[in-house]
Amino acid sequence: MIDHTTVAFVSGANRGLGAQFVVRLLARGAGKVYAASRTGDTTIRDARVVPIALDVTDDASVARAAIVAADTTLLINNAGVNRQSAFFAADAIDNARAEIEVNYFGVLRMSRAFAPALKASEGAMINVLSILARTALPAMGSLCASKAAALRLTESLRAELSPHRVRVIAALPGAIDTEMSRDFDGPKLSPADVADAALDALAGSASEIFIGAMAQQLAAGLAADRAAIHARLHSTY
Ligand SMILES: NC(=O)c1ccc[n+]([C@@H]2O[C@H](COP(=O)([O-])OP(=O)(O)OC[C@H]3O[C@@H](n4cnc5c(N)ncnc54)[C@H](OP(=O)(O)O)[C@@H]3O)[C@@H](O)[C@H]2O)c1
């Protein structure tokens, strides 16, 4: 639940889904929202917004942010990259490294740095993953691998933090209408709807949520017949 006692921290808050998390948190009455970006700027004008500089690949930057935002009760690990890279692309190794550094190690760094604040407040963490954490699209194989790693990470974090009464939620959306999916032709979710669905999860009991029809259908298909879904995805993408 979001109310005036909520102090949220959103990574990658300068654009795309992260900016909508900030907007929706404010609309729901959050008391303070740290809007983190690599530049430390925000265009969202509200007295409750605190812009803060953060590069999730940089230990010192993460440590500084965790000290400044030591009153955080809700951490939203949203920052992510997708190099749209297949494993046999010329620059596949560099791309895989960049994705794992942000999408996996970034979440790990942030979670470790903010765990004391979340434990003290018996707060919550929402990790923005992707339905591609559950399956592979060969056209972006290393992105899928990085999100799968982050899903396993999220499951372990949940186990380690639940004795401290900290909720850890994995959000697995389908395609979202942001810069990251500009080349995707299919239906895309609005970033505001995705942010709302992820925040709604705080009032429920599910720890893994599939956002949008694409994610929900894929999850159901994988549960029913994993091989059939893989065969279809791997021949199409
Ligand atoms: N778009 C989709 O279809 C889709 C689908 C499923 C899941 N997701 C996930 O949703 C999340 C948000 O993505 P989006 O769609 O909003 O993409 P986006 O518009 O490309 O935004 C990505 C955000 O992450 C930030 N970021 C990247 N590297 C960073 C770093 N090293 N340190 C701090 N911030 C960093 C970016 O900052 P800069 O502006 O400085 O680059 C930007 O604010 C990601 O985790 C993504 O994987 C997206």
PDBQT file of the ligand as one rigid body, heavy atoms in Angstrom, charges set to zero:
ROOT
HETATM    1  N1  LIG A 301      10.232  -1.546 -22.761  1.00  0.00    +0.000 N 
HETATM    2  C1  LIG A 301       9.866  -2.818 -22.688  1.00  0.00    +0.000 C 
HETATM    3  O1  LIG A 301       9.282  -3.376 -23.637  1.00  0.00    +0.000 OA
HETATM    4  C2  LIG A 301      10.132  -3.611 -21.430  1.00  0.00    +0.000 A 
HETATM    5  C3  LIG A 301       9.521  -4.862 -21.290  1.00  0.00    +0.000 A 
HETATM    6  C4  LIG A 301       9.744  -5.604 -20.137  1.00  0.00    +0.000 A 
HETATM    7  C5  LIG A 301      10.564  -5.084 -19.132  1.00  0.00    +0.000 A 
HETATM    8  N2  LIG A 301      11.139  -3.853 -19.298  1.00  0.00    +0.000 N 
HETATM    9  C6  LIG A 301      12.000  -3.359 -18.222  1.00  0.00    +0.000 C 
HETATM   10  O2  LIG A 301      11.463  -2.150 -17.727  1.00  0.00    +0.000 OA
HETATM   11  C7  LIG A 301      12.533  -1.383 -17.135  1.00  0.00    +0.000 C 
HETATM   12  C8  LIG A 301      12.455   0.050 -17.632  1.00  0.00    +0.000 C 
HETATM   13  O3  LIG A 301      12.725   0.046 -19.028  1.00  0.00    +0.000 OA
HETATM   14  P1  LIG A 301      12.079   1.107 -20.038  1.00  0.00    +0.000 P 
HETATM   15  O4  LIG A 301      11.176   0.352 -20.919  1.00  0.00    +0.000 OA
HETATM   16  O5  LIG A 301      11.581   2.276 -19.291  1.00  0.00    +0.000 OA
HETATM   17  O6  LIG A 301      13.385   1.456 -20.885  1.00  0.00    +0.000 OA
HETATM   18  P2  LIG A 301      14.103   2.832 -21.218  1.00  0.00    +0.000 P 
HETATM   19  O7  LIG A 301      13.092   3.855 -21.629  1.00  0.00    +0.000 OA
HETATM   20  O8  LIG A 301      15.190   2.459 -22.154  1.00  0.00    +0.000 OA
HETATM   21  O9  LIG A 301      14.690   3.320 -19.814  1.00  0.00    +0.000 OA
HETATM   22  C9  LIG A 301      15.752   2.635 -19.197  1.00  0.00    +0.000 C 
HETATM   23  C10 LIG A 301      16.134   3.399 -17.950  1.00  0.00    +0.000 C 
HETATM   24  O10 LIG A 301      17.187   2.712 -17.285  1.00  0.00    +0.000 OA
HETATM   25  C11 LIG A 301      18.225   3.652 -17.026  1.00  0.00    +0.000 C 
HETATM   26  N3  LIG A 301      19.557   3.056 -16.925  1.00  0.00    +0.000 N 
HETATM   27  C12 LIG A 301      20.207   2.327 -17.864  1.00  0.00    +0.000 A 
HETATM   28  N4  LIG A 301      21.446   2.008 -17.431  1.00  0.00    +0.000 NA
HETATM   29  C13 LIG A 301      21.563   2.552 -16.179  1.00  0.00    +0.000 A 
HETATM   30  C14 LIG A 301      22.605   2.588 -15.219  1.00  0.00    +0.000 A 
HETATM   31  N5  LIG A 301      23.804   2.014 -15.447  1.00  0.00    +0.000 N 
HETATM   32  N6  LIG A 301      22.378   3.224 -14.042  1.00  0.00    +0.000 NA
HETATM   33  C15 LIG A 301      21.192   3.829 -13.800  1.00  0.00    +0.000 A 
HETATM   34  N7  LIG A 301      20.176   3.863 -14.691  1.00  0.00    +0.000 NA
HETATM   35  C16 LIG A 301      20.365   3.224 -15.860  1.00  0.00    +0.000 A 
HETATM   36  C17 LIG A 301      18.144   4.622 -18.187  1.00  0.00    +0.000 C 
HETATM   37  O11 LIG A 301      18.885   5.813 -17.905  1.00  0.00    +0.000 OA
HETATM   38  P3  LIG A 301      19.567   6.713 -19.091  1.00  0.00    +0.000 P 
HETATM   39  O12 LIG A 301      18.467   7.616 -19.593  1.00  0.00    +0.000 OA
HETATM   40  O13 LIG A 301      20.669   7.413 -18.396  1.00  0.00    +0.000 OA
HETATM   41  O14 LIG A 301      20.047   5.759 -20.146  1.00  0.00    +0.000 OA
HETATM   42  C18 LIG A 301      16.646   4.818 -18.259  1.00  0.00    +0.000 C 
HETATM   43  O15 LIG A 301      16.213   5.725 -17.270  1.00  0.00    +0.000 OA
HETATM   44  C19 LIG A 301      13.827  -2.095 -17.493  1.00  0.00    +0.000 C 
HETATM   45  O16 LIG A 301      14.278  -2.878 -16.416  1.00  0.00    +0.000 OA
HETATM   46  C20 LIG A 301      13.396  -2.987 -18.652  1.00  0.00    +0.000 C 
HETATM   47  O17 LIG A 301      14.219  -4.115 -18.824  1.00  0.00    +0.000 OA
HETATM   48  C21 LIG A 301      10.937  -3.102 -20.418  1.00  0.00    +0.000 A 
ENDROOT
TORSDOF 0
